[in-house]
Amino acid sequence: MENQNINELINKAKSSNQKKVIQKIVPILNKEVDEVQFSFYIEKELLKKLKMKALQNETSMKFLVNDAIKQFLA
């Protein structure tokens, strides 16, 4: 009995022509800057301050770190 009900539900689902949404994934072709992954240890308080600064400036920590390094090396 259960098997029959399951088969009826499967057939009903197959016959209902619901429109399926398919998400198109497009790769990024050009990167503005060639990047590599780099990790290091940072003082806990510096990390907290960095996070707060990023929130205040509505930017990413990555941007702030890259900008600070560029300024230091200039």
FENZILIN-V989055 format. One record per residue. N is the residue number from 1. RES is the residue in one letter. OMEGA is omega in whole degrees, 0 to 359 (* if undefined). Layout:
n: <N:N>
res: <RES:RES>
omega: <OMEGA:OMEGA>
This chain:
n: <1:2:3:4:5:6:7:8:9:10:11:12:13:14:15:16:17:18:19:20:21:22:23:24:25:26:27:28:29:30:31:32:33:34:35:36:37:38:39:40:41:42:43:44:45:46:47:48:49:50:51:52:53:54:55:56:57:58:59:60:61:62:63:64:65:66:67:68:69:70:71:72:73:74>
res: <M:E:N:Q:N:I:N:E:L:I:N:K:A:K:S:S:N:Q:K:K:V:I:Q:K:I:V:P:I:L:N:K:E:V:D:E:V:Q:F:S:F:Y:I:E:K:E:L:L:K:K:L:K:M:K:A:L:Q:N:E:T:S:M:K:F:L:V:N:D:A:I:K:Q:F:L:A>
omega: <180:180:180:179:179:179:177:179:179:180:178:179:180:184:178:185:177:180:180:178:180:181:179:180:182:180:176:184:184:172:181:183:175:185:171:179:181:179:182:178:181:178:184:181:177:179:178:180:178:179:180:180:179:178:181:182:182:178:181:175:178:179:181:181:179:180:179:179:179:180:180:184:181:*>
